[in-house]
């Protein structure tokens, strides 16, 4: 597997990058890859089917110039910004492999990350809900996926030093919650790992045997998709 440590200048480009790399793999024009990126500005990302009116404090975001964007995968709404480490796994689907359904994919990938993070943190890491990782019942990673017949995009965030008080202001309680959340506020539910990003990247590269750097990047395609889709209200405000 290849690895790519690439943070593009805008939120729109970073979301578009995941979709372009996924499409290239699905079409057979590129292979499997794990990508890392770390946003420098705050923005909200809603899952593909999320409704802004229920999942985002839109007046607060508008007042504080926090963009609200929509990603191509499912899952819940998150605040992105400094202190988040994002990763994107793009994998091929095999006829008899462990990625044949949404639930088996969640289990397969989260177990691998659970093991890698437990070794790094020297602490028991829990797989909670459908797509969360937690320590002591406190969430530090959420994940989502998009699937086609041939490939899966599985991506998520690790909270390293995110401004959690800002999450409280930008996002109401989600309309759908895993049982282990127990209706806790964001402040009482989320936790930062406070570990250097490079250590987490190294642990995940090792977990996925990602030994080859990606040297050719479809930057023109990413720029076009960012402009034509992720920068447009027709996409971001569709629900």
C-alpha positions as YAML, in Angstrom:
chain: A
units: angstrom
residues:
- id: 1
  name: UNK
  ca: [0.00, 0.00, 0.00]
- id: 2
  name: UNK
  ca: [1.07, 3.58, -0.68]
- id: 3
  name: UNK
  ca: [1.01, 6.42, 1.84]
- id: 4
  name: UNK
  ca: [0.40, 10.10, 1.24]
- id: 5
  name: UNK
  ca: [0.89, 12.93, 3.75]
- id: 6
  name: UNK
  ca: [-0.87, 15.76, 1.95]
- id: 7
  name: UNK
  ca: [-2.76, 18.73, 3.37]
- id: 8
  name: UNK
  ca: [-4.09, 20.98, 0.63]
- id: 9
  name: UNK
  ca: [-4.68, 24.73, 1.15]
- id: 10
  name: UNK
  ca: [-8.50, 24.69, 1.39]
- id: 11
  name: UNK
  ca: [-11.10, 22.55, 3.12]
- id: 12
  name: UNK
  ca: [-12.82, 22.01, -0.23]
- id: 13
  name: UNK
  ca: [-9.64, 20.64, -1.81]
- id: 14
  name: UNK
  ca: [-9.01, 18.29, 1.08]
- id: 15
  name: UNK
  ca: [-12.51, 16.81, 0.81]
- id: 16
  name: UNK
  ca: [-12.19, 16.59, -2.97]
- id: 17
  name: UNK
  ca: [-8.85, 14.80, -2.67]
- id: 18
  name: UNK
  ca: [-10.45, 11.84, -0.89]
- id: 19
  name: UNK
  ca: [-13.11, 11.49, -3.58]
- id: 20
  name: UNK
  ca: [-10.65, 11.76, -6.48]
- id: 21
  name: UNK
  ca: [-8.27, 9.16, -5.02]
- id: 22
  name: UNK
  ca: [-11.24, 6.88, -4.31]
- id: 23
  name: UNK
  ca: [-12.58, 7.23, -7.85]
- id: 24
  name: UNK
  ca: [-9.16, 6.52, -9.37]
- id: 25
  name: UNK
  ca: [-8.83, 3.34, -7.31]
- id: 26
  name: UNK
  ca: [-12.39, 2.27, -8.16]
- id: 27
  name: UNK
  ca: [-11.71, 2.76, -11.88]
- id: 28
  name: UNK
  ca: [-8.47, 0.76, -11.67]
- id: 29
  name: UNK
  ca: [-6.27, 3.77, -12.39]
- id: 30
  name: UNK
  ca: [-4.64, 3.83, -8.93]
- id: 31
  name: UNK
  ca: [-4.02, 1.43, -6.07]
- id: 32
  name: UNK
  ca: [-4.69, 1.34, -2.37]
- id: 33
  name: UNK
  ca: [-3.48, 4.25, -0.27]
- id: 34
  name: UNK
  ca: [-3.62, 5.76, 3.19]
- id: 35
  name: UNK
  ca: [-3.59, 9.55, 3.23]
- id: 36
  name: UNK
  ca: [-3.08, 11.92, 6.17]
- id: 37
  name: UNK
  ca: [-4.02, 15.59, 6.40]
- id: 38
  name: UNK
  ca: [-4.22, 18.20, 9.16]
- id: 39
  name: UNK
  ca: [-6.51, 21.24, 8.70]
- id: 40
  name: UNK
  ca: [-5.20, 24.67, 9.60]
- id: 41
  name: UNK
  ca: [-8.63, 26.38, 9.73]
- id: 42
  name: UNK
  ca: [-11.88, 25.50, 11.44]
- id: 43
  name: UNK
  ca: [-14.80, 24.23, 9.37]
- id: 44
  name: UNK
  ca: [-17.77, 21.93, 9.86]
- id: 45
  name: UNK
  ca: [-18.26, 18.79, 7.76]
- id: 46
  name: UNK
  ca: [-21.65, 17.09, 7.59]
- id: 47
  name: UNK
  ca: [-22.16, 13.52, 6.42]
- id: 48
  name: UNK
  ca: [-23.71, 13.02, 3.00]
- id: 49
  name: UNK
  ca: [-27.29, 12.68, 4.27]
- id: 50
  name: UNK
  ca: [-27.15, 15.07, 7.24]
- id: 51
  name: UNK
  ca: [-29.59, 17.99, 7.54]
- id: 52
  name: UNK
  ca: [-27.85, 21.25, 8.39]
- id: 53
  name: UNK
  ca: [-30.80, 22.61, 10.35]
- id: 54
  name: UNK
  ca: [-30.61, 19.77, 12.90]
- id: 55
  name: UNK
  ca: [-26.89, 18.94, 12.94]
- id: 56
  name: UNK
  ca: [-25.21, 22.37, 12.80]
- id: 57
  name: UNK
  ca: [-25.51, 25.62, 14.76]
- id: 58
  name: UNK
  ca: [-25.70, 27.54, 11.51]
- id: 59
  name: UNK
  ca: [-26.08, 31.05, 13.04]
- id: 60
  name: UNK
  ca: [-22.97, 30.53, 15.20]
- id: 61
  name: UNK
  ca: [-20.95, 29.25, 12.24]
- id: 62
  name: UNK
  ca: [-22.06, 32.15, 10.06]
- id: 63
  name: UNK
  ca: [-21.27, 34.70, 12.77]
- id: 64
  name: UNK
  ca: [-17.81, 33.21, 13.30]
- id: 65
  name: UNK
  ca: [-17.05, 32.61, 9.61]
- id: 66
  name: UNK
  ca: [-16.83, 28.83, 10.02]
- id: 67
  name: UNK
  ca: [-17.62, 27.20, 6.65]
- id: 68
  name: UNK
  ca: [-20.06, 24.30, 6.55]
- id: 69
  name: UNK
  ca: [-19.25, 21.66, 3.93]
- id: 70
  name: UNK
  ca: [-20.64, 18.25, 2.99]
- id: 71
  name: UNK
  ca: [-18.54, 15.15, 2.39]
- id: 72
  name: UNK
  ca: [-19.24, 12.26, 0.02]
- id: 73
  name: UNK
  ca: [-19.47, 9.61, 2.76]
- id: 74
  name: UNK
  ca: [-22.04, 8.90, 5.44]
- id: 75
  name: UNK
  ca: [-21.66, 9.31, 9.19]
- id: 76
  name: UNK
  ca: [-22.22, 12.25, 11.49]
- id: 77
  name: UNK
  ca: [-21.26, 15.89, 11.62]
- id: 78
  name: UNK
  ca: [-17.86, 17.00, 12.91]
- id: 79
  name: UNK
  ca: [-15.86, 20.13, 13.54]
- id: 80
  name: UNK
  ca: [-12.51, 20.11, 11.79]
- id: 81
  name: UNK
  ca: [-9.60, 22.34, 12.64]
- id: 82
  name: UNK
  ca: [-6.15, 22.61, 14.23]
- id: 83
  name: UNK
  ca: [-5.58, 19.65, 16.52]
- id: 84
  name: UNK
  ca: [-7.32, 17.13, 14.23]
- id: 85
  name: UNK
  ca: [-5.42, 14.43, 12.37]
- id: 86
  name: UNK
  ca: [-7.44, 13.08, 9.47]
- id: 87
  name: UNK
  ca: [-6.75, 9.88, 7.59]
- id: 88
  name: UNK
  ca: [-8.31, 8.33, 4.49]
- id: 89
  name: UNK
  ca: [-8.02, 4.64, 3.63]
- id: 90
  name: UNK
  ca: [-8.84, 3.62, 0.07]
- id: 91
  name: UNK
  ca: [-9.06, -0.14, -0.30]
- id: 92
  name: UNK
  ca: [-10.04, -2.55, -3.05]
- id: 93
  name: UNK
  ca: [-12.88, -4.98, -2.39]
- id: 94
  name: UNK
  ca: [-12.05, -8.65, -2.80]
- id: 95
  name: UNK
  ca: [-14.63, -11.36, -3.42]
- id: 96
  name: UNK
  ca: [-13.84, -13.29, -0.25]
- id: 97
  name: UNK
  ca: [-12.28, -10.51, 1.82]
- id: 98
  name: UNK
  ca: [-13.37, -8.87, 5.10]
- id: 99
  name: UNK
  ca: [-14.80, -5.72, 3.46]
- id: 100
  name: UNK
  ca: [-17.94, -7.17, 1.91]
- id: 101
  name: UNK
  ca: [-20.44, -5.22, 4.02]
- id: 102
  name: UNK
  ca: [-20.61, -1.96, 5.94]
- id: 103
  name: UNK
  ca: [-20.53, -3.72, 9.30]
- id: 104
  name: UNK
  ca: [-17.68, -6.13, 8.50]
- id: 105
  name: UNK
  ca: [-15.64, -3.23, 7.08]
- id: 106
  name: UNK
  ca: [-16.19, -1.22, 10.26]
- id: 107
  name: UNK
  ca: [-15.12, -4.15, 12.40]
- id: 108
  name: UNK
  ca: [-12.07, -5.05, 10.32]
- id: 109
  name: UNK
  ca: [-10.62, -1.54, 10.14]
- id: 110
  name: UNK
  ca: [-11.47, -0.45, 13.68]
- id: 111
  name: UNK
  ca: [-9.92, -3.59, 15.16]
- id: 112
  name: UNK
  ca: [-6.69, -2.89, 13.34]
- id: 113
  name: UNK
  ca: [-6.69, 0.72, 14.51]
- id: 114
  name: UNK
  ca: [-7.66, -0.32, 18.02]
- id: 115
  name: UNK
  ca: [-4.61, -2.58, 18.22]
- id: 116
  name: UNK
  ca: [-2.24, 0.00, 16.74]
- id: 117
  name: UNK
  ca: [-3.47, 2.78, 19.03]
- id: 118
  name: UNK
  ca: [-3.42, 0.62, 22.17]
- id: 119
  name: UNK
  ca: [0.23, -0.20, 21.54]
- id: 120
  name: UNK
  ca: [1.08, 3.46, 20.89]
- id: 121
  name: UNK
  ca: [-0.86, 4.91, 23.81]
- id: 122
  name: UNK
  ca: [-0.14, 2.09, 26.26]
- id: 123
  name: UNK
  ca: [-3.82, 2.23, 27.22]
- id: 124
  name: UNK
  ca: [-6.90, 0.10, 26.53]
- id: 125
  name: UNK
  ca: [-8.63, 1.42, 23.41]
- id: 126
  name: UNK
  ca: [-12.32, 0.61, 22.92]
- id: 127
  name: UNK
  ca: [-14.28, 0.18, 19.70]
- id: 128
  name: UNK
  ca: [-17.63, 1.79, 20.53]
- id: 129
  name: UNK
  ca: [-20.86, 2.39, 18.69]
- id: 130
  name: UNK
  ca: [-20.56, 1.54, 15.01]
- id: 131
  name: UNK
  ca: [-17.50, 3.58, 14.04]
- id: 132
  name: UNK
  ca: [-15.93, 5.17, 17.14]
- id: 133
  name: UNK
  ca: [-12.72, 4.62, 19.06]
- id: 134
  name: UNK
  ca: [-12.66, 5.64, 22.71]
- id: 135
  name: UNK
  ca: [-10.68, 5.50, 25.93]
- id: 136
  name: UNK
  ca: [-12.59, 5.09, 29.18]
- id: 137
  name: UNK
  ca: [-15.85, 5.75, 27.35]
- id: 138
  name: UNK
  ca: [-14.58, 9.04, 25.88]
- id: 139
  name: UNK
  ca: [-14.51, 9.34, 22.09]
- id: 140
  name: UNK
  ca: [-11.31, 10.37, 20.32]
- id: 141
  name: UNK
  ca: [-12.00, 9.07, 16.80]
- id: 142
  name: UNK
  ca: [-15.04, 8.97, 14.52]
- id: 143
  name: UNK
  ca: [-15.16, 7.37, 11.09]
- id: 144
  name: UNK
  ca: [-17.31, 6.99, 7.98]
- id: 145
  name: UNK
  ca: [-17.26, 5.14, 4.69]
- id: 146
  name: UNK
  ca: [-18.37, 5.26, 1.07]
- id: 147
  name: UNK
  ca: [-18.63, 2.14, -1.04]
- id: 148
  name: UNK
  ca: [-18.86, 1.03, -4.64]
- id: 149
  name: UNK
  ca: [-18.74, -2.45, -6.15]
- id: 150
  name: UNK
  ca: [-14.95, -2.43, -6.33]
- id: 151
  name: UNK
  ca: [-13.58, -0.12, -3.62]
- id: 152
  name: UNK
  ca: [-14.24, 1.44, -0.24]
- id: 153
  name: UNK
  ca: [-13.26, 4.83, 1.14]
- id: 154
  name: UNK
  ca: [-12.97, 4.66, 4.92]
- id: 155
  name: UNK
  ca: [-11.91, 7.90, 6.55]
- id: 156
  name: UNK
  ca: [-11.98, 9.57, 9.92]
- id: 157
  name: UNK
  ca: [-10.43, 11.94, 12.42]
- id: 158
  name: UNK
  ca: [-8.30, 11.60, 15.52]
- id: 159
  name: UNK
  ca: [-8.64, 14.30, 18.17]
- id: 160
  name: UNK
  ca: [-5.16, 15.31, 19.26]
- id: 161
  name: UNK
  ca: [-5.55, 18.88, 20.54]
- id: 162
  name: UNK
  ca: [-8.85, 20.14, 19.13]
- id: 163
  name: UNK
  ca: [-10.63, 23.11, 20.76]
- id: 164
  name: UNK
  ca: [-13.50, 21.00, 22.17]
- id: 165
  name: UNK
  ca: [-15.28, 24.03, 23.63]
- id: 166
  name: UNK
  ca: [-15.71, 25.23, 20.05]
- id: 167
  name: UNK
  ca: [-17.35, 21.91, 19.13]
- id: 168
  name: UNK
  ca: [-19.91, 22.62, 21.86]
- id: 169
  name: UNK
  ca: [-20.77, 25.96, 20.26]
- id: 170
  name: UNK
  ca: [-20.74, 24.91, 16.60]
- id: 171
  name: UNK
  ca: [-22.64, 21.62, 16.87]
- id: 172
  name: UNK
  ca: [-25.82, 20.75, 18.77]
- id: 173
  name: UNK
  ca: [-26.19, 17.24, 20.15]
- id: 174
  name: UNK
  ca: [-26.43, 14.90, 17.16]
- id: 175
  name: UNK
  ca: [-29.86, 13.63, 16.18]
- id: 176
  name: UNK
  ca: [-28.54, 10.06, 16.26]
- id: 177
  name: UNK
  ca: [-26.28, 8.96, 19.08]
- id: 178
  name: UNK
  ca: [-24.56, 5.68, 19.96]
- id: 179
  name: UNK
  ca: [-25.81, 4.14, 23.18]
- id: 180
  name: UNK
  ca: [-22.51, 4.64, 24.99]
- id: 181
  name: UNK
  ca: [-22.77, 8.43, 24.61]
- id: 182
  name: UNK
  ca: [-25.56, 8.53, 27.24]
- id: 183
  name: UNK
  ca: [-26.69, 11.97, 25.98]
- id: 184
  name: UNK
  ca: [-23.47, 13.58, 27.20]
- id: 185
  name: UNK
  ca: [-22.45, 17.00, 25.92]
- id: 186
  name: UNK
  ca: [-19.55, 17.26, 23.48]
- id: 187
  name: UNK
  ca: [-17.34, 18.54, 26.32]
- id: 188
  name: UNK
  ca: [-18.17, 15.52, 28.48]
- id: 189
  name: UNK
  ca: [-18.01, 13.01, 25.63]
- id: 190
  name: UNK
  ca: [-14.91, 13.93, 23.58]
- id: 191
  name: UNK
  ca: [-11.27, 13.66, 24.57]
- id: 192
  name: UNK
  ca: [-7.96, 14.72, 23.01]
- id: 193
  name: UNK
  ca: [-5.11, 12.24, 22.87]
- id: 194
  name: UNK
  ca: [-2.35, 14.87, 23.24]
- id: 195
  name: UNK
  ca: [0.15, 12.82, 21.24]
- id: 196
  name: UNK
  ca: [2.32, 14.07, 18.35]
- id: 197
  name: UNK
  ca: [0.71, 13.52, 14.97]
- id: 198
  name: UNK
  ca: [3.83, 11.95, 13.49]
- id: 199
  name: UNK
  ca: [3.69, 9.08, 15.99]
- id: 200
  name: UNK
  ca: [0.09, 8.29, 15.07]
- id: 201
  name: UNK
  ca: [0.88, 8.44, 11.37]
- id: 202
  name: UNK
  ca: [3.80, 6.07, 11.83]
- id: 203
  name: UNK
  ca: [1.65, 3.61, 13.79]
- id: 204
  name: UNK
  ca: [-1.04, 3.58, 11.10]
- id: 205
  name: UNK
  ca: [1.44, 3.25, 8.24]
- id: 206
  name: UNK
  ca: [2.88, 0.23, 10.02]
- id: 207
  name: UNK
  ca: [-0.57, -1.23, 10.72]
- id: 208
  name: UNK
  ca: [-1.42, -1.10, 7.01]
- id: 209
  name: UNK
  ca: [2.06, -1.96, 5.75]
- id: 210
  name: UNK
  ca: [2.03, 1.29, 3.80]
- id: 211
  name: UNK
  ca: [5.68, 1.42, 2.82]
- id: 212
  name: UNK
  ca: [5.64, 3.18, -0.55]
- id: 213
  name: UNK
  ca: [5.15, 6.96, -0.82]
- id: 214
  name: UNK
  ca: [2.66, 8.23, -3.36]
- id: 215
  name: UNK
  ca: [4.66, 10.45, -5.70]
- id: 216
  name: UNK
  ca: [2.12, 11.29, -8.42]
- id: 217
  name: UNK
  ca: [-0.95, 13.24, -7.33]
- id: 218
  name: UNK
  ca: [-3.93, 14.26, -9.50]
- id: 219
  name: UNK
  ca: [-3.86, 17.89, -8.37]
- id: 220
  name: UNK
  ca: [-5.70, 19.22, -11.42]
- id: 221
  name: UNK
  ca: [-8.59, 16.80, -10.89]
- id: 222
  name: UNK
  ca: [-8.73, 17.66, -7.21]
- id: 223
  name: UNK
  ca: [-8.84, 21.38, -7.95]
- id: 224
  name: UNK
  ca: [-11.64, 20.96, -10.50]
- id: 225
  name: UNK
  ca: [-13.76, 18.81, -8.19]
- id: 226
  name: UNK
  ca: [-13.24, 21.23, -5.30]
- id: 227
  name: UNK
  ca: [-14.44, 24.10, -7.46]
- id: 228
  name: UNK
  ca: [-17.26, 22.29, -9.25]
- id: 229
  name: UNK
  ca: [-18.69, 20.46, -6.23]
- id: 230
  name: UNK
  ca: [-17.34, 21.16, -2.76]
- id: 231
  name: UNK
  ca: [-17.30, 24.95, -3.11]
- id: 232
  name: UNK
  ca: [-20.93, 25.08, -4.26]
- id: 233
  name: UNK
  ca: [-24.04, 25.63, -2.15]
- id: 234
  name: UNK
  ca: [-25.92, 23.18, -4.39]
- id: 235
  name: UNK
  ca: [-23.82, 20.42, -2.82]
- id: 236
  name: UNK
  ca: [-23.16, 21.69, 0.68]
- id: 237
  name: UNK
  ca: [-26.69, 22.94, 1.41]
- id: 238
  name: UNK
  ca: [-28.61, 20.22, -0.44]
- id: 239
  name: UNK
  ca: [-30.30, 18.90, 2.75]
...
